[in-house]
Amino acid sequence: MLIKVSDLVEVIAGRDKGQRGTVLTVDRANNKVVVEGVNRVLKHVKKSQRNPQGGRLSKESPMDVSKVMLVCPKTSQRTRLGVRIAADGSKERYCKKSGASLGMVSPAKRPKVSI
């Protein structure tokens, strides 16, 4: 999964189709993401000392990563992601449509030194 926290994504399926938001959390084990302002659900909260009012709380719920696509910062269009290896051996994420770089995935590997 190449989507990271603070990426701008657009929902491509479901009741919130077409909405954009930033990624708040990524759950790699279950392939889920929480997007700001998207897939909101009502949680009923009982009165307590911590929450004296009680009532219904609106919060974001996790959604499957296959329902979102990254929005390219260069073109503001949704795009697929790829990984390419730079000249120094480091890996970087990039937009497949525009070719814009989105940052490093892993640093360059050190060459093996034989003694």
WOSUL-V611534 format. One record per backbone hydrogen bond with DSSP energy under -0.5 kcal/mol. NH is the residue of the N-H (numbers start at 1). CO is the residue of the C=O. E is the energy in kcal/mol with one decimal. If there is no record, write none. Layout:
BEGIN
NH/CO/E
NH/CO/E
END
This chain:
BEGIN
6/23/-2.5
7/4/-1.5
9/7/-0.6
9/21/-2.7
10/69/-2.8
11/19/-2.6
12/67/-3.1
13/67/-0.9
17/14/-1.3
18/11/-2.9
19/16/-2.0
21/9/-2.1
23/7/-2.1
24/34/-3.5
25/34/-1.0
27/32/-3.2
28/26/-0.7
31/27/-0.7
32/27/-2.1
33/63/-2.8
34/25/-2.2
35/33/-0.5
36/22/-2.9
38/35/-1.7
41/59/-2.8
43/41/-0.5
43/57/-3.5
44/42/-0.5
45/55/-3.6
48/51/-1.8
55/45/-1.5
57/43/-3.5
59/41/-2.4
59/57/-0.5
61/39/-1.7
63/33/-2.8
65/31/-2.1
67/64/-1.6
68/65/-1.3
69/10/-2.4
70/79/-0.7
71/8/-2.8
72/70/-0.6
72/77/-3.0
76/72/-2.1
79/70/-2.8
82/94/-2.2
84/92/-2.2
86/84/-0.5
86/90/-3.3
89/86/-1.5
91/106/-1.7
92/84/-2.3
93/103/-2.6
94/82/-2.1
95/100/-2.2
96/80/-2.3
99/95/-1.7
102/93/-3.0
105/91/-2.9
106/91/-1.1
114/112/-0.6
END
